[in-house]
Amino acid sequence: MQAPAPNDTTSRLPAIEARRVTKIFGDGDEAFQALDAVSLNIRENEFFTLLGPSGCGKTTLLRLIAGFEQPSAGHILLEGKNISNLPPYKRPVNTVFQSYALFPHLSVAQNIAFGLQRLGKPKAEVAGTVDAMLRLVKMEHLKDRRTANISGGQQQRVALARALAPRPKVLLLDEPLSALDLKLRKEMQIELKRLQGETGITFIFVTHDQEEALTMSDRIAVMSEGRVLQVGGPREIYDRPANRFVASFIGDTNFLPAQVLSTTGPRPRLSVCGVEMSTALPEGVTGPALTMALRPEQLRLEAPGAAGALQGVLKDTVYFGTDTHFHIALTDGTPLIARVQNARTAEHAFRVGEPVGARPQADALQALRD
C-alpha cells in the first residue's frame, strides 16, 4: 500500500460530505436533537477529527456515516453519491470501535481474515492480505496467538488491521485510544497517523481529547450541542479559535475583558484589564466591550510596574517539570495564568504574594465572538 505523493489535503477530492444533516431521537416531548443541520466536507486521504465534549453529536455523526443510524433530515454523500439510505454492509466504510470487538477464541490472523472470508474473497487473496496487514501493524510474530492473550495495545492493532483489510474508502474510529494507558495512547497516536499515511485511506476519528486531535489531524471539526462551530487545521484551531467555546475547549486560555478606546487606523486601541494596548480585530468583531483570548505560553513575566504589561499579584505557582504555571490575580481581579518553560540552572525570581508584571507577546491577544 502506498500513500499518495502530495501531503496537501486542499487538492484532494471529497470523500464524505454531510449536507445539512439533522438527527432527532424520540418523539414529542421526549424528542432530542443530537445534530442540527451539520454540513461538512471531508477530503480524500485526510485524517479528519470530530472533537467535542460528551453529548455534542460527534459519535452520532459517525454512526450516520457508518449507516448504523439514518438522518432525520439532510444527506450523507460518499464520493458524491448519496448513501443516506444504504445499509452498513453496502457502504465501503469500516469502523473501529472503542471496545475493539475482536473474537477472543480466534488468533490474530484469523481475526484479520474474518471480514475478507465473509466477503467471499479467494483463499490466496485472503492469505496475502492478512500477511500484508500483519506487516503493516508490525504483528507478524503474534499472528498465531489468540487475541484474548495479547495486550490492549496489540488488540487495538488487530482491530485496525481487520478494519483496513478490505480496503475501505473510509475508516471510522470511535475513540479507539480511550481504554489505553497514557504512554501507550501517545505511542498509538503516532502509529495511527503512520497507518493513515501508508494506506492513503480517509480516517475519521472521534475524540474528546484535544491533544489527540491536535497531534494527529490534518483538520479538526469542533462540535458543541449538535453543531459544528469551527473546521480547520490544528494550528488554525489553536491560534485563531472562532469563538469563546473553541478557545476554552482547545488548550488553556486566559479570557480578559477589554474596552475599545479608539477604532481609527488598522489597529484599534484597547484597554485590557486597565492597560492600554493595540491589536487588530477579526472581521465582524466590534466593541465597545470585548473578550480577549490569550494563551498562557504567550506571556512573559516581568518586574512589576513595567509599561504596557498587565499588573497583578502572584497567587500560586505549579511545577510541571518542563514548565511552571504562574497563577496571577490582576489588579481588576481577573485571573491570569502564565506558562514559563523551566531552566535547568536557576529558580525563577518571582515569589508568591508579591507584585508581578505579565507582558503578552506581539499580536497574541485575540478578540473573540461569544
MIVEXSE-735582 format. One record per residue (C-alpha): x, y, z. Coordinates in steps of 0.02 Angstrom, whole numbers, plus 50000, padded with zeros to 5 digits. Example, Ala and Ser with C-alpha at 12.3 -4.5 7.8 and 13.67 -1.06 7.14 Angstrom:
# MIVEXSE-735582
506154977550390
506844994750357
***
This chain:
# MIVEXSE-735582
500005000050000
500715016749953
500225033850015
499845046949885
501285058649848
500505075349893
500295079750077
499185094850042
497395089650079
496685105249995
496885097249823
496025080849866
494295075349812
492865074649939
492715057650020
491255061250137
490025075550133
488685079450261
487375091150191
486295099550324
486165083250422
484945083350567
484635068750684
483205068250808
482955053850930
481235050451004
479565058950977
478505072551053
479055079351221
480435066251230
481235071151064
483075075251073
484015083850932
485755076250926
486295085050764
485705101950700
485935104750511
487755099150511
488715102050349
490485095350325
491645091250180
492945078050222
494295076050090
495025060350015
496555053550109
496275065350254
496465062150440
494915071350498
494415072650681
492715076150759
493125084250926
491985089551066
491315085651239
490195070951279
488465073151204
488995085451068
488445073950925
490125067850860
489765049150884
488015051350812
488775058850654
490005044350644
488575031850658
487645040850519
489165039350406
489325020850451
487475017650416
487025012250593
485805027050600
484855036450466
484715055550462
483075063850509
483465076850375
484905080350257
486055068550165
487695058950184
488705057550022
490205046649983
491205052449832
489705062549777
488425048349792
487015048949918
487225034250038
485995040250171
484845025150150
486135011850111
486334998350246
488064997250329
488594981550235
488364990450067
489475005150113
491365004550079
491615010550258
492315001150409
492285005650593
493505002850737
492515003350899
493075008451071
492884990451130
493824983250976
492514968950963
493804955350925
493444936650931
494434930851084
494444912451033
495224916250863
497024920150825
497674937050769
497754931050588
496024923150596
495274939350662
496034949150519
495434936350393
493654935550458
492924950150361
493784945150200
493094927550214
491344934250242
491544944250081
491934928049989
493724932549941
494804918549870
495924909649995
497524915449912
496944933549916
496424932050099
498114924650147
499064938150052
498034952250127
498224945250304
500114944550283
500124962450217
499064968450364
500174959450490
501684968350417
500764985050417
500364984150603
502014975350645
501234959650719
501934945650611
502684937150764
500974936050850
499914930050705
499504913150785
499144919650959
497344921351018
496794939251041
496244935251219
498094932851259
498824949151193
498924966551268
497684980751246
498824989951127
499084974251023
497194971151019
496954988550951
498204985050812
497254969250767
495614978850762
496414991550646
497144978050534
495454969150523
494574985450477
495894990150347
496004973050265
494504975250145
495254991950088
493775003050136
493675020250062
493385027450236
493905021050408
492905027250558
493735027050729
492615029450881
493765034551025
494865019150998
496255025151115
495205028851269
495505011851352
497405013051340
498585019951471
499405036851440
501085030851373
500295018051255
499005030751199
500375042751145
501275028851052
499675023950962
499355041950910
500965041250808
500525023750746
498795028850686
499495043550589
500795032050510
499465019450459
498385032850382
499845039550281
500395022250221
498665016250170
498025032550095
496305028950169
495225043050237
495175041950427
493755049950525
494225049950708
493075053950855
493795060151020
493505072051164
495395072951192
496085089151121
497885082851124
497425067951016
496565079450893
498005091850882
499315078050868
498575067550728
497365077750625
497505086050456
495915095350502
494765096150653
492915099650671
492505106450844
490715102050893
489535107651030
487685104051059
487455095850890
488295109450788
489985111850706
490755127750775
492395128050678
493335117550550
495195120050520
496945113450538
497655110750714
498665126950713
497185137050648
496015129850779
497275133150919
497915150250864
496315157550791
494805150050881
493155155650807
492305159150974
492455157651161
491905139351167
493255133751044
494575144151135
494105136551303
493965118551240
495615118251144
497045120451267
497165132651412
496595150451382
496525166551480
494965177051449
495245195551477
493925209451472
494335224051357
493595240751310
493835248851139
494635266051160
494855270650977
494485262150810
495495273850699
496845265350596
497115246750563
497495242650746
496165248950868
496735254451040
496035244251184
496045244751372
496395226751426
496165224551613
496585242951632
498155242651522
498145251551353
498625240351207
498325239451019
497865224450914
496965220050752
495155214350769
494445200050665
493115204550538
491405205750618
492055208250795
491545225250863
491545234151031
491415243551139
491615228851260
492595213651203
493305197451271
495125194151227
495915176851223
497735174651274
498645157951286
499695155451445
501295152151345
501085168951257
501535178651415
503215184351482
503405188351667
504235204751711
504575215751860
503015224851921
502635242051851
503355238951676
502445249851548
501255240051435
501245224551546
499745217851639
499935220651826
499455209151968
499975198652117
500695181152105
499495169552196
500225152352163
501495142552061
501275124751997
502805115051940
502545103351790
504335097751756
504545105351584
503705121551635
502935131051780
501195138751785
501075155651872
499335159951938
499115178751947
497685189852007
497685205551901
497305222451978
495495221951917
495265204451992
495405194851827
496335178251850
497815175251734
498945160151706
500675161851629
501625146351574
503515148051577
504745134651520
505905129251659
507775132151652
508905118451722
510105130351807
509055142951904
507485145452006
506275158651945
506385175652031
504525177952063
503795174352234
502015170652289
501175185752367
502255198552276
501775210252132
502225204551956
502035210451777
501475199551631
501795205251453
500845197351306
501845192851151
501585203850999
499905200250915
499505186651043
497875194651101
496365189251002
494615196451011
493275182951022
491485181050966
490435174551110
***
